[in-house]
Amino acid sequence: MTLDPVHAQGIVRLARQVGRDVDDGEGQAFAETVWERFLDPLVDGSGRVVVEPLDERIRGRADCEDLALTERPFETSHGVDSGTINPTTFKNGVVLDAAHAAVGSVPSDLGVHRARSVVLALHFDDLSMRYGGEGWRNYDEGFARERIVNVRGVDRYTEPVVHALALYLAEGYHARRFVDRIDDLLYLDGPLYPKGLLTWRELDTDLGNRLEVGLPRDVVENYVRLVESALDRGVPLVGFVKNPASRTITRTLREKFKREGETSVETRWSDDAGLFVRLLERRAEGERLRGELTFTNWFRSRSGADRTFASDGDALGIPRAYDPESYEVTFFVIYDPRDDVLYKVEAPYGLTHEEETREALTRQVLSEVAAQRGPPEAIAKADELARIGSEEKRAITRMIERETGSEARRSYDDLRWVAGEY
């Protein structure tokens, strides 16, 4: 049964009422105030700088067609991505996810594309199970490597934990396999560091403590070594975030206003992306202007998930070969008005402290986004190679059921999705 038109109209009527009560002009004015007054630098309640520009604050814009045709600093590039089958709980108590990482290269290299890293992560507290200590094994004539890891002692957030460890172990390891073989630009499809793990500290105390030992710490250390390999060889390492969800700026401002008793001031946006879209979107006579990409300068980020690798962060106690400042996350954002989307581009300060590198990366990514109307081509290729489609996920799950003699545990929501109700 579909929603009756009279109820659909009722929902729209309620939304219209909300829209009339929200002054969009005030939102734009507040965004401008944030840009002019609070980001050079942004300081939290302890006086600690959490966001600051690396150079002059700018909001640039450039014609999409001109950008797509401009000469790029890097003629070749590689991108790394990892796909998973999604965490699944089986009736025998095992929680399992499998991740599959691949590299896309521009121009295409079939040998590079064939290489894969596969991780099977599982959670099962039966002490008789000894999986996880075997390390990596080769298959497919040495082009591919596989590994099983067992995550023990997780009482809460079991499925997300298993998923994050599978995903980031496969991606980080595969990136390290290639970083020493290339001399161009290496993209990660996602953030510079495994933020899905680093946010454990904010999510739950017990989870945060688990980050400092065992497999979770090893997975994070893999990214530290990846950054160091890039710094050693001068290979630009870039995290391209398709769906940025950081709240560093908005949360810091919200806490600041509350602390100062400014109860009438609200940040309006649930995350930083909302603020940057407001700052970068351009309109004329109520219509969005679609012909130019808009973007910011580079910033340094030292709070939220990025605090772990701030110069005054603990880096989980992981030994580092360079000075702590070199590992800090720096970023700029790009707004593409053609599809009304915002992207975030991250790189370690050890690379972006040089103005020439910042400018080269900015030109490269802007040109690729303009030409691709989406992520850079190497990332798009890696995404296509690593993606596990919905039909494949179901087929793999059925094969696992047969091989293990245990069925996946299903819920009513599974029936609704299969039936196409949602």
C-alpha positions in Angstrom: 0.0 0.0 0.0 1.5 3.4 -1.0 1.2 6.6 0.8 -2.1 8.3 0.0 -1.7 11.7 -1.8 -3.6 13.5 0.9 -1.0 12.4 3.5 1.9 13.2 1.2 0.5 16.7 0.8 0.2 16.9 4.6 3.9 16.2 5.0 4.7 18.9 2.4 2.4 21.3 4.2 4.2 20.7 7.5 7.6 21.2 5.8 6.4 24.4 4.2 5.5 25.7 7.7 9.0 24.9 8.9 10.5 26.6 5.9 8.6 29.8 6.5 9.8 29.9 10.1 13.5 29.5 9.2 15.1 32.6 7.9 17.7 31.4 5.3 19.1 34.9 5.1 20.2 34.7 8.7 21.9 31.4 8.0 23.9 32.9 5.3 24.9 35.8 7.4 25.9 33.6 10.3 28.1 31.4 7.9 29.8 34.6 6.7 30.4 35.6 10.4 32.0 32.2 11.1 34.3 32.5 8.0 35.4 36.0 8.9 35.7 35.8 12.7 36.2 32.2 13.9 38.4 30.3 11.4 41.7 32.1 11.7 42.2 30.2 13.9 39.3 28.3 15.6 40.1 27.9 19.3 38.3 25.6 21.8 37.5 26.3 25.4 41.0 25.3 26.6 42.7 27.7 24.3 43.8 25.0 22.0 43.8 25.7 18.2 41.6 23.0 16.5 41.4 24.5 13.0 43.6 27.0 11.3 44.5 28.0 7.8 47.8 27.1 6.3 47.8 30.2 4.2 45.5 33.1 3.3 41.8 32.2 3.7 40.2 32.1 0.3 37.0 31.0 -1.3 38.0 30.4 -4.9 36.0 29.5 -8.0 36.9 28.3 -11.5 35.0 27.4 -14.6 34.3 23.7 -14.8 35.1 23.4 -18.5 38.3 25.3 -18.1 39.4 23.2 -15.2 38.7 20.0 -17.0 41.0 21.0 -19.8 43.8 22.5 -17.7 47.2 20.9 -17.6 47.6 18.7 -14.5 50.7 18.4 -12.3 50.4 14.6 -12.1 50.1 12.7 -15.4 49.5 9.4 -13.7 47.8 8.4 -10.4 46.7 5.5 -8.4 43.6 5.0 -6.1 42.9 2.5 -3.3 39.5 1.4 -2.2 38.1 -1.5 -0.2 34.6 -3.1 -0.5 32.9 -5.4 2.0 30.1 -7.9 2.1 28.7 -6.1 5.2 28.8 -7.5 8.7 26.6 -10.6 9.1 25.7 -12.5 12.3 25.3 -16.3 12.0 23.2 -18.6 14.1 26.3 -20.3 15.5 27.3 -17.0 17.1 29.9 -15.9 14.6 29.9 -12.3 13.4 31.7 -12.0 10.1 32.6 -9.5 7.4 34.9 -9.8 4.4 36.8 -6.9 2.8 38.4 -6.8 -0.6 40.8 -4.0 -1.5 42.0 -3.0 -5.0 44.0 -0.3 -6.7 42.9 1.6 -9.8 45.6 3.2 -12.0 45.5 6.0 -14.5 46.5 5.1 -17.2 45.2 1.5 -16.7 47.6 -1.2 -15.7 46.0 -4.7 -15.7 48.7 -6.1 -13.4 48.0 -3.4 -10.9 44.2 -4.0 -11.2 44.6 -7.7 -10.7 46.3 -7.4 -7.3 43.9 -7.7 -4.4 44.1 -7.9 -0.6 41.3 -9.8 1.1 40.5 -9.9 4.8 38.0 -12.1 6.6 37.3 -10.6 10.0 35.2 -12.5 12.5 34.1 -12.3 16.2 33.7 -15.5 18.1 34.7 -15.8 21.8 35.2 -19.6 21.7 38.8 -20.0 23.0 39.2 -23.1 20.9 39.2 -21.0 17.8 42.7 -20.1 16.9 42.1 -18.0 13.7 43.9 -14.8 13.3 47.6 -15.6 13.9 48.5 -17.0 10.5 49.3 -13.7 8.8 49.0 -13.1 5.1 48.9 -15.9 2.5 49.3 -15.6 -1.3 46.9 -16.8 -3.9 46.1 -16.1 -7.6 49.7 -16.6 -8.6 50.9 -14.1 -6.0 48.8 -11.2 -7.3 46.4 -11.6 -4.3 46.9 -12.0 -0.6 44.4 -13.1 2.1 44.2 -13.1 5.9 41.8 -14.1 8.7 41.6 -12.1 11.9 39.5 -12.9 14.9 38.2 -10.0 17.1 37.6 -11.2 20.6 36.0 -9.7 23.7 33.8 -7.1 22.0 30.5 -7.0 23.9 29.0 -3.9 22.2 29.1 -2.6 18.7 30.2 -6.0 17.5 29.1 -5.7 13.9 30.6 -2.2 13.3 33.8 -3.2 15.0 34.2 -6.3 12.8 33.3 -4.2 9.7 35.8 -1.4 10.5 38.7 -3.8 11.1 38.1 -5.7 7.9 37.7 -2.6 5.8 40.7 -0.7 7.1 43.1 -3.7 7.4 42.5 -4.6 3.8 42.7 -1.0 2.5 45.7 0.1 4.6 47.7 -3.0 3.8 46.9 -2.8 0.1 47.9 0.8 0.0 51.2 0.0 1.6 51.8 -2.8 -1.0 51.8 -0.1 -3.7 53.1 3.1 -2.1 56.8 2.0 -2.6 56.2 1.1 -6.2 54.8 4.3 -7.5 56.2 7.8 -8.1 53.1 9.8 -8.7 49.9 10.5 -6.8 48.2 8.0 -4.4 44.6 8.5 -3.5 42.7 6.8 -0.7 39.0 6.5 -1.2 38.2 8.0 2.1 40.0 9.9 4.9 43.8 9.9 5.4 43.5 7.9 8.6 41.0 5.2 9.6 38.5 7.5 11.2 36.0 4.7 11.6 38.4 3.4 14.2 39.6 6.6 15.7 36.1 7.7 16.5 35.9 4.8 18.9 37.4 7.1 21.6 34.4 9.4 21.3 31.8 6.6 20.9 32.6 4.4 23.9 35.3 4.2 26.6 35.8 0.5 26.3 36.1 0.7 22.6 38.6 3.6 22.9 40.7 1.6 25.2 40.8 -1.3 22.7 42.4 1.0 20.1 45.6 1.1 22.1 46.3 -2.6 22.0 46.2 -5.6 19.6 44.7 -5.7 16.2 43.0 -2.2 16.2 46.3 -0.6 17.1 48.1 -2.6 14.4 45.5 -1.4 11.8 46.0 2.2 12.8 49.8 1.8 12.8 49.6 0.5 9.2 48.3 4.0 8.2 51.1 5.7 10.1 53.7 3.6 8.2 51.8 4.5 4.9 52.2 8.2 5.7 55.8 7.7 6.5 56.4 5.8 3.2 54.8 8.7 1.3 57.0 11.2 3.2 60.1 9.1 2.6 59.6 9.1 -1.2 57.9 12.4 -1.6 54.8 10.7 -3.0 51.7 12.8 -2.5 49.2 10.8 -0.4 45.6 12.2 -0.6 42.4 11.1 1.2 39.4 11.9 -1.0 36.3 12.0 1.3 33.1 11.7 -0.7 30.7 12.2 2.2 32.5 14.4 4.8 30.8 14.2 8.2 33.3 16.0 10.5 31.8 18.2 13.3 34.9 19.8 14.5 34.0 23.4 13.6 30.2 23.2 14.4 30.8 21.4 17.7 33.5 23.8 18.8 31.4 26.8 18.0 28.3 25.3 19.7 30.4 24.7 22.9 31.8 28.2 22.6 28.5 29.9 22.4 27.1 27.8 25.2 30.1 28.6 27.4 29.7 32.3 26.8 26.0 32.3 27.5 25.0 33.1 23.9 21.9 31.0 24.1 20.3 32.8 21.1 23.1 31.8 18.7 22.9 28.4 17.0 25.3 27.0 14.4 22.3 25.7 12.4 24.2 22.9 10.7 24.6 19.4 12.1 28.1 19.1 10.6 30.9 21.1 9.0 29.8 20.1 5.5 26.6 22.0 6.0 28.6 25.2 6.9 30.9 24.8 3.9 28.1 24.3 1.4 26.5 27.5 2.7 29.8 29.3 2.2 30.6 27.9 -1.2 27.2 27.7 -2.9 26.5 30.7 -5.2 23.1 31.8 -6.3 21.6 34.5 -8.5 17.9 35.4 -8.4 17.2 32.3 -6.3 18.9 29.8 -8.7 22.1 27.9 -8.0 24.9 28.9 -10.3 26.2 25.7 -11.8 29.1 26.6 -14.1 32.0 26.9 -11.6 33.6 24.7 -8.9 34.1 26.6 -5.7 36.7 25.7 -3.1 38.6 26.8 0.0 42.2 27.2 1.0 43.9 24.4 3.0 43.3 24.1 6.8 45.0 22.2 9.6 42.6 20.0 11.6 43.5 19.0 15.2 40.3 17.9 16.9 37.7 15.2 16.8 39.0 12.0 15.1 42.0 14.1 13.9 43.2 14.8 17.4 44.9 11.5 17.7 47.5 12.6 15.1 47.7 16.3 16.1 51.1 17.4 17.2 50.0 17.2 20.8 48.1 14.0 20.3 49.2 10.6 21.7 49.1 8.7 18.3 48.1 5.7 20.4 51.7 5.4 21.5 52.7 4.4 18.0 56.4 5.2 17.3 56.8 7.8 14.6 59.9 8.4 12.4 59.1 12.1 11.7 58.2 15.0 14.0 54.6 14.8 15.3 53.5 17.8 13.3 54.2 16.0 10.0 51.3 13.6 10.7 48.6 16.2 11.3 45.6 16.2 9.0 45.3 19.1 6.6 42.4 19.6 4.2 40.5 21.7 1.8 36.9 21.4 0.5 35.4 21.5 -3.0 31.8 22.2 -3.8 30.4 21.0 -7.1 27.2 22.9 -7.9 26.3 20.6 -10.8 25.2 17.9 -8.4 25.1 20.0 -5.2 27.8 17.9 -3.4 30.8 18.7 -1.2 34.1 16.8 -1.2 36.9 17.0 1.4 40.5 16.5 0.4 43.0 15.4 3.1 46.8 15.1 3.2 49.5 15.0 5.9 51.1 18.3 7.0 54.5 16.7 6.2 53.5 17.2 2.5 51.2 20.2 2.5 53.5 22.5 4.6 55.1 23.4 1.2 53.0 25.9 -0.7 54.1 24.3 -4.1 52.7 20.9 -3.0 49.4 22.5 -1.8 48.9 24.3 -5.1 49.7 21.2 -7.2 47.3 19.0 -5.3 44.6 21.7 -5.5 45.0 22.1 -9.2 45.0 18.3 -9.7 41.9 17.5 -7.7 39.9 20.4 -9.0 40.7 19.4 -12.6 39.8 15.8 -12.0 36.5 16.6 -10.2 35.6 19.0 -13.0 36.3 16.4 -15.7 34.8 13.4 -13.9 31.9 15.2 -12.4 32.8 13.2 -9.3 35.8 11.6 -7.6 39.2 11.5 -9.5 39.4 8.7 -12.1 41.8 6.5 -10.1 39.4 6.4 -7.2 36.5 5.7 -9.5 38.4 2.8 -11.0 39.4 1.4 -7.6 35.8 1.7 -6.4 34.6 -0.3 -9.4 37.3 -3.0 -8.9 36.7 -3.3 -5.1 33.0 -3.0 -5.0 31.0 -6.1 -4.0 27.5 -5.8 -5.5 24.3 -6.7 -3.6 23.8 -9.9 -5.6 27.4 -10.9 -5.0 27.0 -10.2 -1.3 24.0 -12.4 -1.1 25.7 -15.2 -3.1 28.8 -15.1 -0.9 26.6 -15.2 2.2 24.8 -18.3 0.9 28.1 -20.0 0.1 29.4 -19.2 3.6 26.2 -20.7 5.0 26.9 -23.9 3.1 30.5 -24.1 4.0 30.1 -23.4 7.7 26.8 -25.3 8.2 25.2 -22.3 9.8 22.7 -19.9 8.5 22.9 -16.1 8.6 20.5 -14.7 11.3 17.8 -12.7 9.6 15.4 -10.1 10.9 12.1 -8.8 9.7 13.8 -5.9 8.1 15.6 -8.3 5.8 12.2 -9.6 4.6 11.0 -6.1 4.0 14.0 -5.1 2.0 13.9 -8.3 -0.1 10.2 -7.8 -0.7 10.9 -4.3 -2.0 8.7 -2.5 0.5 11.5 0.0 1.3 
